[in-house]
Amino acid sequence: MTPLPGALGGTELVAWRLEQATYAATWDSGEGAFLVGGRWNSRGLRAVYYSVDPATAILEVAVHKGLRALDTVPHVLTAITVDPTSVFVVDRTMIPNPNWLRPGIPSAGQQAFGDDLLGRHPVVLIPSVVSTASWNLMFVASDAGGSYKVKSQESFALDPRLHPPARS
């Protein structure tokens, strides 16, 4: 269950990540971002991406893999708690190119911007592109040590209505 937001009595900053069950044990390795880069990091930087709500974490994976993969390949939903004092919030107005917040292939400038943020701050909160009313959280584990810890890991099951059989 998603913790209540602070305004409603929640006391923790919780972030969420959905990944294939095969990789659940290495949830903060940043291996994928290291190998291919990400929206806010260049290849070679072990950025770890989370979302501040589980629905956005699911959408972030669905936009890349599709709903079929979420329905047929075992996934795990990981929740972590994050020390709010370690978080740097990136407001939309701080982003030099507003197109970086639109879907599409990230530019070298966008990745360099993210690399710089991750080099200066242990944890970065940045607007989500796939869910524009939400936020993503990112960090490099070796630089953010002590700023986060695992809260839970649980098997994920996609609602089957999201991947219905083809109609004839």
Backbone torsions as a table, in degrees:
resi	resn	phi	psi	omega
1	MET	NA	136.8	178.7
2	THR	-69.9	128.9	177.2
3	PRO	-62.5	153.4	177.4
4	LEU	-67.1	145.1	174.2
5	PRO	-62.2	158.1	-179.1
6	GLY	-52.5	-39.8	-178.5
7	ALA	-63.8	-19.4	-179.5
8	LEU	-109.9	16.7	175.6
9	GLY	106.5	-4.3	176.7
10	GLY	-69.2	150.0	-176.6
11	THR	-121.4	-2.0	-176.1
12	GLU	-119.6	149.9	167.4
13	LEU	-94.9	112.7	-177.8
14	VAL	-112.4	137.6	176.3
15	ALA	-125.2	155.0	-170.2
16	TRP	-128.6	146.5	178.3
17	ARG	-143.4	136.9	176.2
18	LEU	-114.4	129.1	179.2
19	GLU	-148.6	163.6	177.1
20	GLN	-58.1	141.2	-178.2
21	ALA	-56.5	-32.4	178.6
22	THR	-55.3	-32.1	-175.3
23	TYR	-102.5	7.5	-175.0
24	ALA	-59.1	-35.5	-178.0
25	ALA	-71.5	-20.1	-178.6
26	THR	-111.7	36.9	-172.6
27	TRP	-58.8	-23.4	-179.9
28	ASP	-116.8	24.3	-179.0
29	SER	-79.0	-27.0	-176.9
30	GLY	68.2	21.2	-175.0
31	GLU	-60.3	-45.3	-179.6
32	GLY	-61.4	-46.4	178.5
33	ALA	-65.4	-34.3	177.9
34	PHE	-63.6	-43.3	-175.9
35	LEU	-74.5	-40.0	-173.0
36	VAL	-123.5	-7.5	-174.8
37	GLY	83.4	172.9	179.9
38	GLY	-145.1	-173.8	-179.6
39	ARG	-58.4	-39.5	-174.6
40	TRP	-117.6	19.5	175.7
41	ASN	-150.4	147.7	176.4
42	SER	-86.1	161.0	177.3
43	ARG	-56.4	139.4	-179.5
44	GLY	100.8	-9.9	177.1
45	LEU	-107.8	127.4	-175.6
46	ARG	-84.5	63.4	178.5
47	ALA	-75.3	139.5	176.9
48	VAL	-114.7	128.0	-176.1
49	TYR	-107.6	135.2	175.2
50	TYR	-133.4	169.8	173.5
51	SER	-124.4	156.3	-177.9
52	VAL	-85.9	2.1	172.3
53	ASP	-146.1	149.2	-176.2
54	PRO	-65.3	-32.4	-179.7
55	ALA	-62.2	-41.7	178.5
56	THR	-68.0	-36.9	176.8
57	ALA	-59.5	-40.6	178.8
58	ILE	-66.6	-44.4	178.8
59	LEU	-62.9	-37.8	-179.7
60	GLU	-60.6	-36.8	178.0
61	VAL	-79.0	-42.2	-178.4
62	ALA	-60.6	-36.0	-178.4
63	VAL	-66.2	-26.4	-179.8
64	HIS	-95.4	-38.3	-173.5
65	LYS	-103.8	-23.7	-176.2
66	GLY	89.5	161.1	-177.2
67	LEU	-72.2	-28.5	178.4
68	ARG	-57.9	-46.8	-179.8
69	ALA	-62.9	-38.3	179.3
70	LEU	-69.0	-25.5	179.7
71	ASP	-83.9	-29.1	-169.7
72	THR	-113.6	-15.5	-179.3
73	VAL	-111.8	128.6	-179.5
74	PRO	-60.2	132.9	178.1
75	HIS	-127.5	160.7	178.1
76	VAL	-127.0	136.9	176.1
77	LEU	-101.2	116.6	-179.2
78	THR	-104.1	133.2	174.3
79	ALA	-114.6	135.7	174.9
80	ILE	-125.0	154.5	169.9
81	THR	-101.6	144.2	-175.1
82	VAL	-126.4	136.7	175.1
83	ASP	-69.3	113.5	-176.2
84	PRO	-61.6	-24.2	-179.5
85	THR	-73.0	-12.4	179.5
86	SER	-92.2	-2.8	-171.2
87	VAL	-94.5	129.1	171.7
88	PHE	-102.9	123.9	-177.9
89	VAL	-94.3	124.9	177.4
90	VAL	-97.3	108.7	176.2
91	ASP	-76.2	150.4	179.1
92	ARG	-52.3	-34.7	-177.6
93	THR	-70.5	-14.2	179.6
94	MET	-84.4	-12.6	-176.1
95	ILE	-86.4	118.5	-172.6
96	PRO	-59.9	-33.7	-177.1
97	ASN	-122.5	111.4	-177.8
98	PRO	-61.7	-20.1	177.8
99	ASN	-69.0	-17.1	176.8
100	TRP	-66.0	-17.0	179.1
101	LEU	-98.3	15.6	175.7
102	ARG	-112.0	152.9	178.2
103	PRO	-59.0	148.0	178.5
104	GLY	145.6	178.3	179.7
105	ILE	-73.3	132.2	179.3
106	PRO	-68.9	148.5	178.0
107	SER	-89.6	165.8	175.8
108	ALA	-62.0	-37.2	178.1
109	GLY	-63.8	-40.3	178.6
110	GLN	-63.9	-45.6	179.6
111	GLN	-65.2	-39.6	178.2
112	ALA	-64.2	-39.1	176.6
113	PHE	-59.2	-47.3	178.6
114	GLY	-65.1	-41.4	177.2
115	ASP	-56.9	-43.6	-179.5
116	ASP	-64.0	-44.3	177.7
117	LEU	-58.9	-46.5	-178.5
118	LEU	-67.7	-26.3	176.6
119	GLY	-75.8	-22.8	-176.8
120	ARG	-103.0	-17.7	-174.2
121	HIS	-134.0	138.9	-179.5
122	PRO	-64.4	-38.2	-179.2
123	VAL	-138.4	135.3	-177.6
124	VAL	-121.9	132.0	174.8
125	LEU	-107.8	124.8	-173.4
126	ILE	-138.3	147.5	-179.6
127	PRO	-57.2	142.8	176.5
128	SER	-78.4	144.2	176.0
129	VAL	-87.7	-38.7	-176.3
130	VAL	-76.3	-26.9	179.3
131	SER	-133.6	87.9	-167.3
132	THR	-63.6	-12.1	176.4
133	ALA	-96.7	9.3	-177.7
134	SER	-125.2	-175.4	-174.2
135	TRP	-132.6	149.3	169.6
136	ASN	-112.0	151.5	179.7
137	LEU	-121.8	137.7	179.8
138	MET	-141.0	152.8	179.1
139	PHE	-159.8	165.4	170.2
140	VAL	-108.6	118.6	-171.8
141	ALA	-53.1	-41.7	-177.6
142	SER	-66.9	-21.2	179.2
143	ASP	-98.9	-16.4	-174.7
144	ALA	-110.2	11.4	-178.0
145	GLY	-48.5	134.2	-179.7
146	GLY	85.7	-9.9	-179.4
147	SER	-88.6	-11.2	-176.9
148	TYR	-148.8	159.8	173.3
149	LYS	-153.5	155.5	-179.3
150	VAL	-68.7	132.6	174.4
151	LYS	-99.1	-44.4	179.9
152	SER	-163.4	157.2	169.2
153	GLN	-136.5	128.4	-179.3
154	GLU	-141.3	151.7	176.5
155	SER	-61.8	142.8	179.7
156	PHE	-106.9	137.5	175.9
157	ALA	-129.1	118.3	178.3
158	LEU	-69.8	138.5	173.4
159	ASP	-61.4	121.1	-174.5
160	PRO	-60.7	-19.5	178.4
161	ARG	-65.7	-20.0	179.5
162	LEU	-79.9	-12.2	177.6
163	HIS	-136.9	67.3	-176.2
164	PRO	-74.4	161.5	175.9
165	PRO	-64.6	152.8	177.2
166	ALA	-67.6	141.4	178.9
167	ARG	-90.9	139.5	179.7
168	SER	-86.8	NA	NA
